[in-house]
Amino acid sequence: MDRTVPLWLVLFLVLVWLLLTVAFGWAVKATVYGSDSAGAAGRAAVAIASFPTTTKDVLLQLASQARGEYEDEALGLPRDPGIDTTGFAPIDSGPDLDIPGLLVRADHDRMVPGRRLIAGAFEINGEIRNAALLLSPDLKVERSWMLDEIAVGGQEPRETARKFVHGVEILRDGSLIFTFDGSISLQRFDACGGRLWSAPGNFHHSVAQHEEAGTVWTFSDWTVLAEVSVEDGRVLRQIAVEDIIARNPMIDILGLRIYDENDPDQNQRNVTGEWLYDPFHFNDAEPLPAALAAAFPGFEAGDLLISARSLNLVFVLDPDTLQIKWWRVGATQRQHDPDWLPDGTISVLDNRMSRDASAIKRIDPVTYDATVTLDGQKINFFTRIRGKHQTLENGGTVVSSTQQGRAFETDAEGRPVLEVLNHKPGGESLFYVISEMRWLPSDYFTEELMPCTVSQ
């Protein structure tokens, strides 16, 4: 019996294999970059493509567990040798909480009166927890929220060791809205830590309140902005980067990471190149408060101040028309957390990823001038990625240097008046992440925070 396979059949199968390979690659790439054009097939393709990495991760986790290290592998940071721990003492966390690794050093007379909120990963009562801690004006823990997720939208949450809180907003009623890197939801907890709602989605990086609208802005995917109702967690609208690009055809600031061929032979028109990896990396979207709108001619309350880390870009977007009203490229390097300031300028945490110190910069949207207001080289401030900041009324700055496991507050001259370290108890070489420290005025809450009757 002749078992010879016809040549045409071999060539046909090779052709089918090539076509399927191209289709598979397209589906993976489109889905990874935020497009849903491939639908369920794209999501399945990503799962298949991820299988070797997922298997490797599982094996590494098992080995790490056997060594007793896995419980904090995503939360630990190598200690910066330039950090001096002299004069630090464990924070006063009261009789019910034991947080031995959270250390503080402060000059109370020079600090701005008020509370502080600290969010991050801590060892609490002998267990690694993602949490938010409210500190009294005398720096005692007066309230705590243990931040976790529940299964939602058909997904199970990652365990604590594989995510950290990255995006938190505290409301005037004492409730928190927060998400994680590696999240499956955006959540709101009440003032005593009870879950009010849990909105399914891969939210990330930031949560910024638009108080007048009763909403928060965040990101529901890598390339999608989302406005979410504070009241019930409904996603009221989403803005995809493709729509922003389409509405601003004469402003090409978002297309910088498209690889376009020269094509000298054909000179083709209307041909778009391929996107490079992580083309935007959006990490903040801050609505302009109505109280500050008069300080920013040309902008309106509710306009969004957006950071695109991969592009060294900060820009202002009208969320209703999708018009890009202003932009500045290159004043910062891999920046985070642009903020509107009362004097009509914009303050940005300039990570300076490839340099030896981070900085806080102020940009004038009228003149485009950028000036350094806090030089990290003078105070050993460097967070290669991540980080938050807040400008105080006295000219000082609150800085969350996430990759150092450190947060600090300075006076107007840049001298530290409050420093917080998140040290791993029993480990001299490891710190835990501090996602954010924020100053709150003494009258921030609309009503007195009453004691919680249920143990947290």
Kinemage of the C-alpha trace (Angstrom):
@kinemage 1
@onewidth
@group {chain A} dominant
@subgroup {mainchain}
@vectorlist {calphas} color= white
{ca met a 1} P 0.000 0.000 0.000
{ca asp a 2} L 1.397 3.399 -1.005
{ca arg a 3} L 1.579 5.631 2.115
{ca thr a 4} L 3.273 8.557 0.358
{ca val a 5} L 1.791 11.913 1.371
{ca pro a 6} L 1.077 14.111 -1.657
{ca leu a 7} L 3.258 17.201 -1.875
{ca trp a 8} L 0.245 19.440 -2.388
{ca leu a 9} L -1.194 18.254 0.953
{ca val a 10} L 2.068 19.041 2.783
{ca leu a 11} L 2.188 22.507 1.232
{ca phe a 12} L -1.476 23.057 2.070
{ca leu a 13} L -0.945 22.099 5.718
{ca val a 14} L 2.108 24.375 5.958
{ca leu a 15} L 0.067 27.228 4.516
{ca val a 16} L -2.762 26.618 7.013
{ca trp a 17} L -0.238 26.474 9.852
{ca leu a 18} L 1.287 29.794 8.767
{ca leu a 19} L -2.118 31.450 8.511
{ca leu a 20} L -3.157 30.156 11.940
{ca thr a 21} L 0.145 31.348 13.428
{ca val a 22} L -0.378 34.848 12.031
{ca ala a 23} L -3.984 34.912 13.241
{ca phe a 24} L -2.953 33.652 16.682
{ca gly a 25} L -0.232 36.306 16.968
{ca trp a 26} L -2.620 39.046 15.875
{ca ala a 27} L -5.257 37.947 18.395
{ca val a 28} L -2.721 37.886 21.250
{ca lys a 29} L -1.278 41.301 20.379
{ca ala a 30} L -4.646 42.972 19.865
{ca thr a 31} L -5.985 41.668 23.181
{ca val a 32} L -2.834 42.527 25.173
{ca tyr a 33} L -2.985 46.123 23.912
{ca gly a 34} L -6.567 46.578 25.064
{ca ser a 35} L -8.570 45.904 21.899
{ca asp a 36} L -11.558 43.572 22.054
{ca ser a 37} L -11.620 43.062 18.280
{ca ala a 38} L -10.662 39.404 18.665
{ca gly a 39} L -13.321 38.816 21.329
{ca ala a 40} L -13.335 35.515 23.179
{ca ala a 41} L -10.846 34.061 20.692
{ca gly a 42} L -8.333 36.751 21.639
{ca arg a 43} L -8.730 36.073 25.348
{ca ala a 44} L -8.304 32.353 24.736
{ca ala a 45} L -5.185 33.047 22.641
{ca val a 46} L -3.658 35.106 25.458
{ca ala a 47} L -4.351 32.299 27.922
{ca ile a 48} L -2.653 29.770 25.636
{ca ala a 49} L 0.315 32.073 24.986
{ca ser a 50} L 0.675 32.651 28.726
{ca phe a 51} L 0.727 28.955 29.572
{ca pro a 52} L 4.537 28.480 29.660
{ca thr a 53} L 4.979 31.597 31.795
{ca thr a 54} L 2.110 30.619 34.081
{ca thr a 55} L 3.600 27.152 34.551
{ca lys a 56} L 6.998 28.670 35.309
{ca asp a 57} L 5.416 31.055 37.845
{ca val a 58} L 3.628 28.220 39.604
{ca leu a 59} L 6.863 26.205 39.881
{ca leu a 60} L 8.743 29.252 41.183
{ca gln a 61} L 5.977 29.896 43.717
{ca leu a 62} L 6.146 26.315 44.964
{ca ala a 63} L 9.920 26.555 45.344
{ca ser a 64} L 9.573 29.932 47.051
{ca gln a 65} L 6.964 28.557 49.436
{ca ala a 66} L 9.301 25.707 50.319
{ca arg a 67} L 11.959 28.295 51.243
{ca gly a 68} L 9.428 30.269 53.305
{ca glu a 69} L 9.714 33.346 51.084
{ca tyr a 70} L 6.593 33.381 48.939
{ca glu a 71} L 4.334 35.095 51.422
{ca asp a 72} L 5.740 38.517 50.533
{ca glu a 73} L 7.519 38.082 47.191
{ca ala a 74} L 5.531 40.798 45.336
{ca leu a 75} L 5.626 43.215 48.248
{ca gly a 76} L 9.260 43.147 49.326
{ca leu a 77} L 11.916 45.647 48.272
{ca pro a 78} L 15.681 45.523 48.775
{ca arg a 79} L 16.749 48.015 51.405
{ca asp a 80} L 18.299 51.189 50.012
{ca pro a 81} L 21.740 51.347 51.679
{ca gly a 82} L 21.498 55.130 51.770
{ca ile a 83} L 18.547 55.096 54.173
{ca asp a 84} L 19.551 55.920 57.730
{ca thr a 85} L 17.221 54.353 60.323
{ca thr a 86} L 18.679 56.313 63.251
{ca gly a 87} L 16.012 57.896 65.427
{ca phe a 88} L 13.104 55.907 64.017
{ca ala a 89} L 10.633 54.198 66.358
{ca pro a 90} L 7.696 51.822 65.775
{ca ile a 91} L 4.477 53.702 65.191
{ca asp a 92} L 1.908 53.741 68.008
{ca ser a 93} L -0.765 51.401 66.660
{ca gly a 94} L -2.778 50.875 69.846
{ca pro a 95} L -3.631 47.668 71.738
{ca asp a 96} L -5.437 45.836 68.918
{ca leu a 97} L -2.903 46.242 66.114
{ca asp a 98} L 0.723 45.215 66.090
{ca ile a 99} L 2.633 46.788 63.169
{ca pro a 100} L 6.248 46.358 64.251
{ca gly a 101} L 7.836 47.215 60.902
{ca leu a 102} L 6.193 50.627 60.386
{ca leu a 103} L 8.732 53.104 61.735
{ca val a 104} L 8.407 56.868 62.106
{ca arg a 105} L 10.635 59.850 62.813
{ca ala a 106} L 9.031 63.270 63.139
{ca asp a 107} L 9.485 66.878 64.156
{ca his a 108} L 5.954 67.543 65.386
{ca asp a 109} L 6.493 71.284 65.776
{ca arg a 110} L 7.323 71.710 62.084
{ca met a 111} L 4.665 69.381 60.662
{ca val a 112} L 1.467 70.762 59.148
{ca pro a 113} L -1.394 70.000 61.595
{ca gly a 114} L -3.756 67.310 60.381
{ca arg a 115} L -4.145 63.587 59.796
{ca arg a 116} L -2.158 61.314 57.471
{ca leu a 117} L -3.396 58.344 55.472
{ca ile a 118} L -0.867 55.619 54.626
{ca ala a 119} L -1.663 52.788 52.204
{ca gly a 120} L 0.580 49.852 51.378
{ca ala a 121} L 1.578 46.369 52.498
{ca phe a 122} L 2.393 45.852 56.194
{ca glu a 123} L 3.015 43.082 58.672
{ca ile a 124} L -0.044 43.380 60.922
{ca asn a 125} L -0.544 41.067 63.875
{ca gly a 126} L 2.020 38.689 62.403
{ca glu a 127} L 0.421 38.503 58.951
{ca ile a 128} L 1.186 40.289 55.660
{ca arg a 129} L -1.781 42.524 54.826
{ca asn a 130} L -2.611 45.181 52.263
{ca ala a 131} L -4.053 47.980 54.362
{ca ala a 132} L -4.794 51.667 54.763
{ca leu a 133} L -3.973 53.339 58.082
{ca leu a 134} L -5.352 56.667 59.290
{ca leu a 135} L -2.933 58.478 61.579
{ca ser a 136} L -4.040 61.085 64.106
{ca pro a 137} L -2.305 64.497 64.230
{ca asp a 138} L 0.050 63.038 66.856
{ca leu a 139} L 0.838 60.104 64.514
{ca lys a 140} L -1.064 57.337 66.274
{ca val a 141} L -3.077 54.805 64.257
{ca glu a 142} L -6.688 55.759 64.918
{ca arg a 143} L -8.323 53.691 62.166
{ca ser a 144} L -7.361 50.848 59.836
{ca trp a 145} L -8.842 49.197 56.771
{ca met a 146} L -7.730 45.701 55.744
{ca leu a 147} L -7.896 45.870 51.940
{ca asp a 148} L -8.839 42.723 50.087
{ca glu a 149} L -11.001 41.493 47.234
{ca ile a 150} L -13.783 38.977 46.791
{ca ala a 151} L -14.624 36.879 43.734
{ca val a 152} L -16.468 39.072 41.241
{ca gly a 153} L -17.338 38.884 37.555
{ca gly a 154} L -16.532 35.185 37.476
{ca gln a 155} L -12.932 35.743 38.611
{ca glu a 156} L -11.113 34.786 41.780
{ca pro a 157} L -8.779 37.435 43.265
{ca arg a 158} L -5.042 36.986 43.448
{ca glu a 159} L -3.620 36.266 46.852
{ca thr a 160} L -2.033 39.040 48.896
{ca ala a 161} L 1.528 38.106 47.964
{ca arg a 162} L 0.870 38.782 44.279
{ca lys a 163} L -0.643 42.282 44.393
{ca phe a 164} L -0.449 45.565 46.247
{ca val a 165} L -2.815 48.465 46.611
{ca his a 166} L -2.132 51.010 43.879
{ca gly a 167} L -4.835 53.629 43.750
{ca val a 168} L -6.761 54.795 46.817
{ca glu a 169} L -9.125 57.675 47.513
{ca ile a 170} L -10.537 58.565 50.922
{ca leu a 171} L -13.897 60.345 50.867
{ca arg a 172} L -15.184 62.915 53.314
{ca asp a 173} L -17.521 60.372 54.940
{ca gly a 174} L -14.495 58.242 55.856
{ca ser a 175} L -15.044 55.600 53.184
{ca leu a 176} L -12.295 54.369 50.840
{ca ile a 177} L -12.312 53.562 47.123
{ca phe a 178} L -9.306 51.516 46.066
{ca thr a 179} L -7.832 49.024 43.663
{ca phe a 180} L -4.690 46.919 43.281
{ca asp a 181} L -2.073 46.294 40.648
{ca gly a 182} L -3.197 42.856 39.542
{ca ser a 183} L -6.797 43.553 40.592
{ca ile a 184} L -10.081 42.094 39.439
{ca ser a 185} L -12.181 44.939 40.855
{ca leu a 186} L -12.598 48.480 42.097
{ca gln a 187} L -14.046 48.578 45.605
{ca arg a 188} L -15.523 50.901 48.181
{ca phe a 189} L -15.286 50.221 51.916
{ca asp a 190} L -17.144 52.242 54.526
{ca ala a 191} L -15.458 54.072 57.421
{ca cys a 192} L -15.310 50.842 59.426
{ca gly a 193} L -14.021 48.564 56.660
{ca gly a 194} L -17.338 47.114 55.512
{ca arg a 195} L -17.573 46.461 51.775
{ca leu a 196} L -20.139 48.764 50.143
{ca trp a 197} L -19.650 47.614 46.548
{ca ser a 198} L -17.235 45.759 44.310
{ca ala a 199} L -17.117 46.635 40.601
{ca pro a 200} L -15.580 43.937 38.353
{ca gly a 201} L -12.716 44.927 36.071
{ca asn a 202} L -8.939 45.152 35.775
{ca phe a 203} L -8.677 48.610 37.346
{ca his a 204} L -5.212 49.905 38.157
{ca his a 205} L -2.776 52.653 39.162
{ca ser a 206} L -4.957 55.494 40.430
{ca val a 207} L -8.321 56.545 41.810
{ca ala a 208} L -9.053 60.281 41.605
{ca gln a 209} L -12.232 61.818 42.943
{ca his a 210} L -14.381 64.248 40.955
{ca glu a 211} L -16.232 65.484 43.995
{ca glu a 212} L -18.703 67.743 42.182
{ca ala a 213} L -19.803 64.894 39.897
{ca gly a 214} L -19.968 62.217 42.599
{ca thr a 215} L -17.555 60.039 40.636
{ca val a 216} L -13.962 58.826 40.536
{ca trp a 217} L -11.689 58.467 37.512
{ca thr a 218} L -9.465 55.423 37.117
{ca phe a 219} L -8.336 53.011 34.385
{ca ser a 220} L -10.418 49.945 33.549
{ca asp a 221} L -7.809 48.519 31.185
{ca trp a 222} L -4.312 49.471 30.044
{ca thr a 223} L -5.636 51.903 27.442
{ca val a 224} L -9.096 52.783 28.760
{ca leu a 225} L -10.097 55.577 31.156
{ca ala a 226} L -13.187 54.950 33.275
{ca glu a 227} L -15.512 57.204 35.261
{ca val a 228} L -17.184 55.285 38.087
{ca ser a 229} L -20.109 56.253 40.337
{ca val a 230} L -19.121 56.725 43.975
{ca glu a 231} L -22.613 55.753 45.055
{ca asp a 232} L -22.885 52.267 43.561
{ca gly a 233} L -19.730 51.470 41.558
{ca arg a 234} L -21.396 51.636 38.134
{ca val a 235} L -19.033 52.427 35.279
{ca leu a 236} L -20.683 55.508 33.805
{ca arg a 237} L -18.397 55.910 30.813
{ca gln a 238} L -15.187 54.612 29.345
{ca ile a 239} L -12.794 56.411 27.015
{ca ala a 240} L -10.518 54.301 24.820
{ca val a 241} L -7.226 55.703 23.606
{ca glu a 242} L -8.223 54.901 20.022
{ca asp a 243} L -11.137 57.345 20.370
{ca ile a 244} L -8.863 60.087 21.744
{ca ile a 245} L -6.477 59.615 18.806
{ca ala a 246} L -9.351 59.691 16.313
{ca arg a 247} L -10.779 62.930 17.760
{ca asn a 248} L -7.414 64.717 17.557
{ca pro a 249} L -6.103 63.948 14.046
{ca met a 250} L -3.753 66.951 13.979
{ca ile a 251} L -2.160 66.223 17.391
{ca asp a 252} L 0.023 63.127 17.236
{ca ile a 253} L 1.399 63.002 20.781
{ca leu a 254} L -0.106 59.553 21.404
{ca gly a 255} L 1.388 57.957 18.305
{ca leu a 256} L 5.036 58.270 19.264
{ca arg a 257} L 5.459 54.537 19.906
{ca ile a 258} L 4.141 53.383 16.535
{ca tyr a 259} L 6.861 51.833 14.404
{ca asp a 260} L 6.330 53.113 10.862
{ca glu a 261} L 8.344 51.775 7.926
{ca asn a 262} L 9.967 54.265 5.556
{ca asp a 263} L 8.485 52.438 2.539
{ca pro a 264} L 10.637 54.317 -0.001
{ca asp a 265} L 9.591 52.045 -2.879
{ca gln a 266} L 5.825 52.509 -2.787
{ca asn a 267} L 5.167 55.643 -0.708
{ca gln a 268} L 1.875 54.152 0.509
{ca arg a 269} L -0.797 56.323 2.080
{ca asn a 270} L -3.054 55.626 5.077
{ca val a 271} L -0.799 52.824 6.332
{ca thr a 272} L -0.302 52.613 10.104
{ca gly a 273} L 2.672 50.825 11.629
{ca glu a 274} L 2.720 48.484 14.597
{ca trp a 275} L 2.599 49.610 18.226
{ca leu a 276} L 5.668 49.004 20.337
{ca tyr a 277} L 5.351 47.284 23.726
{ca asp a 278} L 3.374 49.167 26.422
{ca pro a 279} L 2.915 52.249 24.224
{ca phe a 280} L 1.230 54.533 26.792
{ca his a 281} L 1.317 53.190 30.370
{ca phe a 282} L -1.325 55.573 31.686
{ca asn a 283} L -0.934 55.991 35.451
{ca asp a 284} L -3.069 58.964 36.526
{ca ala a 285} L -6.139 60.944 35.456
{ca glu a 286} L -6.947 63.910 37.723
{ca pro a 287} L -10.157 65.936 37.164
{ca leu a 288} L -9.793 69.704 37.563
{ca pro a 289} L -11.721 70.718 40.727
{ca ala a 290} L -14.262 73.517 40.282
{ca ala a 291} L -12.551 75.463 43.078
{ca leu a 292} L -9.329 75.638 41.021
{ca ala a 293} L -10.795 76.132 37.543
{ca ala a 294} L -10.417 79.937 37.610
{ca ala a 295} L -6.642 79.524 38.017
{ca phe a 296} L -6.411 77.644 34.690
{ca pro a 297} L -7.563 79.794 31.744
{ca gly a 298} L -8.552 77.663 28.791
{ca phe a 299} L -9.488 74.682 30.932
{ca glu a 300} L -12.798 73.824 32.567
{ca ala a 301} L -13.793 72.024 35.745
{ca gly a 302} L -13.746 68.297 35.083
{ca asp a 303} L -10.992 68.384 32.460
{ca leu a 304} L -8.596 65.478 33.021
{ca leu a 305} L -4.870 65.857 33.696
{ca ile a 306} L -3.382 62.603 32.405
{ca ser a 307} L 0.058 61.007 32.712
{ca ala a 308} L 1.335 58.646 29.997
{ca arg a 309} L 4.543 57.230 31.446
{ca ser a 310} L 5.909 55.540 28.329
{ca leu a 311} L 5.710 58.806 26.380
{ca asn a 312} L 7.167 61.152 29.044
{ca leu a 313} L 3.883 62.938 28.434
{ca val a 314} L 1.439 64.938 30.540
{ca phe a 315} L -1.682 66.239 28.798
{ca val a 316} L -5.131 67.723 29.458
{ca leu a 317} L -8.235 66.093 27.973
{ca asp a 318} L -11.826 67.293 27.808
{ca pro a 319} L -13.658 64.042 28.680
{ca asp a 320} L -16.857 65.215 26.967
{ca thr a 321} L -15.449 66.205 23.566
{ca leu a 322} L -12.200 64.171 23.802
{ca gln a 323} L -10.325 67.289 22.712
{ca ile a 324} L -6.684 67.425 23.820
{ca lys a 325} L -6.362 70.973 25.159
{ca trp a 326} L -2.707 71.031 26.258
{ca trp a 327} L 0.328 68.791 26.434
{ca arg a 328} L 3.961 68.737 27.510
{ca val a 329} L 6.408 66.070 26.345
{ca gly a 330} L 9.897 65.600 27.764
{ca ala a 331} L 9.786 67.858 30.820
{ca thr a 332} L 9.753 64.671 32.907
{ca gln a 333} L 11.027 61.113 32.490
{ca arg a 334} L 8.666 58.206 33.249
{ca gln a 335} L 6.613 60.458 35.529
{ca his a 336} L 3.680 59.752 37.867
{ca asp a 337} L 0.907 61.662 39.607
{ca pro a 338} L 0.429 65.090 37.964
{ca asp a 339} L -1.649 67.417 40.180
{ca trp a 340} L -3.472 70.709 39.645
{ca leu a 341} L -2.199 73.439 42.000
{ca pro a 342} L -4.045 76.542 43.252
{ca asp a 343} L -1.508 78.904 41.652
{ca gly a 344} L -2.340 77.697 38.136
{ca thr a 345} L 0.648 75.357 37.741
{ca ile a 346} L 0.933 71.576 37.511
{ca ser a 347} L 3.065 69.524 39.890
{ca val a 348} L 4.487 66.151 38.792
{ca leu a 349} L 6.497 63.367 40.417
{ca asp a 350} L 9.412 62.993 38.004
{ca asn a 351} L 10.707 59.437 38.505
{ca arg a 352} L 13.795 60.015 36.341
{ca met a 353} L 14.028 56.293 35.776
{ca ser a 354} L 17.482 56.263 34.185
{ca arg a 355} L 19.116 58.752 36.562
{ca asp a 356} L 20.289 58.690 40.169
{ca ala a 357} L 17.501 60.616 41.899
{ca ser a 358} L 13.812 61.417 41.455
{ca ala a 359} L 12.360 64.918 41.770
{ca ile a 360} L 9.163 66.916 42.076
{ca lys a 361} L 8.686 69.337 39.186
{ca arg a 362} L 6.300 72.196 38.569
{ca ile a 363} L 5.131 72.997 35.033
{ca asp a 364} L 3.520 76.288 33.992
{ca pro a 365} L 0.885 75.389 31.368
{ca val a 366} L 1.035 78.915 29.926
{ca thr a 367} L 4.799 79.305 29.490
{ca tyr a 368} L 5.625 75.556 29.447
{ca asp a 369} L 8.496 76.269 31.863
{ca ala a 370} L 9.424 73.353 34.133
{ca thr a 371} L 11.233 73.911 37.433
{ca val a 372} L 12.447 71.512 40.128
{ca thr a 373} L 10.711 72.170 43.451
{ca leu a 374} L 12.168 69.185 45.323
{ca asp a 375} L 15.536 67.729 44.356
{ca gly a 376} L 15.698 64.078 45.369
{ca gln a 377} L 19.470 64.037 45.280
{ca lys a 378} L 19.603 66.129 48.432
{ca ile a 379} L 17.442 63.745 50.452
{ca asn a 380} L 18.160 60.339 48.828
{ca phe a 381} L 14.757 60.230 47.101
{ca phe a 382} L 14.579 57.771 44.206
{ca thr a 383} L 11.662 55.632 43.133
{ca arg a 384} L 12.422 54.171 39.727
{ca ile a 385} L 8.763 53.307 39.190
{ca arg a 386} L 5.509 54.123 41.001
{ca gly a 387} L 5.226 56.891 43.586
{ca lys a 388} L 2.819 59.671 44.635
{ca his a 389} L 3.144 63.211 45.944
{ca gln a 390} L 1.074 66.038 47.409
{ca thr a 391} L 1.848 69.748 47.593
{ca leu a 392} L 0.970 71.321 50.949
{ca glu a 393} L -0.386 74.794 51.603
{ca asn a 394} L 2.816 75.849 53.395
{ca gly a 395} L 4.928 74.982 50.332
{ca gly a 396} L 6.044 71.619 51.693
{ca thr a 397} L 5.588 68.296 49.936
{ca val a 398} L 4.367 64.832 50.918
{ca val a 399} L 6.179 62.153 48.916
{ca ser a 400} L 5.564 58.419 48.663
{ca ser a 401} L 8.814 56.859 47.445
{ca thr a 402} L 7.264 53.484 46.795
{ca gln a 403} L 10.339 51.577 45.654
{ca gln a 404} L 12.217 52.624 48.790
{ca gly a 405} L 9.422 51.492 51.124
{ca arg a 406} L 9.461 55.050 52.354
{ca ala a 407} L 7.282 58.147 52.654
{ca phe a 408} L 8.209 61.585 53.902
{ca glu a 409} L 6.983 65.136 54.323
{ca thr a 410} L 9.131 68.228 53.839
{ca asp a 411} L 8.866 71.892 54.711
{ca ala a 412} L 8.991 74.618 52.058
{ca glu a 413} L 12.802 74.425 51.945
{ca gly a 414} L 12.762 70.680 51.216
{ca arg a 415} L 13.876 69.603 54.695
{ca pro a 416} L 12.155 66.435 56.013
{ca val a 417} L 9.817 67.019 58.966
{ca leu a 418} L 8.195 63.562 58.923
{ca glu a 419} L 9.668 60.282 57.676
{ca val a 420} L 8.068 56.839 57.557
{ca leu a 421} L 9.830 53.542 56.786
{ca asn a 422} L 8.046 50.262 56.134
{ca his a 423} L 10.604 47.752 57.364
{ca lys a 424} L 10.135 43.985 57.243
{ca pro a 425} L 10.314 42.818 60.869
{ca gly a 426} L 13.245 40.511 61.448
{ca gly a 427} L 14.794 41.251 58.057
{ca glu a 428} L 17.474 43.908 57.869
{ca ser a 429} L 17.633 43.847 54.071
{ca leu a 430} L 13.966 44.055 53.108
{ca phe a 431} L 11.293 46.763 53.126
{ca tyr a 432} L 7.640 46.623 52.079
{ca val a 433} L 5.952 48.973 49.611
{ca ile a 434} L 4.234 52.171 50.702
{ca ser a 435} L 1.839 53.004 47.881
{ca glu a 436} L 0.775 56.388 49.196
{ca met a 437} L 0.918 58.741 52.147
{ca arg a 438} L -1.500 61.670 52.105
{ca trp a 439} L -2.043 64.651 54.387
{ca leu a 440} L -5.658 65.406 55.393
{ca pro a 441} L -6.731 68.660 57.079
{ca ser a 442} L -8.217 68.309 60.557
{ca asp a 443} L -11.688 69.232 59.252
{ca tyr a 444} L -11.552 66.961 56.189
{ca phe a 445} L -14.328 64.607 57.260
{ca thr a 446} L -17.921 65.835 57.010
{ca glu a 447} L -18.790 64.271 60.349
{ca glu a 448} L -16.894 62.897 63.310
{ca leu a 449} L -15.481 59.438 62.739
{ca met a 450} L -17.322 57.337 65.286
{ca pro a 451} L -15.734 54.235 66.866
{ca cys a 452} L -16.342 51.052 64.918
{ca thr a 453} L -18.373 48.462 66.795
{ca val a 454} L -17.140 45.526 64.698
{ca ser a 455} L -13.515 44.485 65.030
{ca gln a 456} L -11.433 45.128 61.941
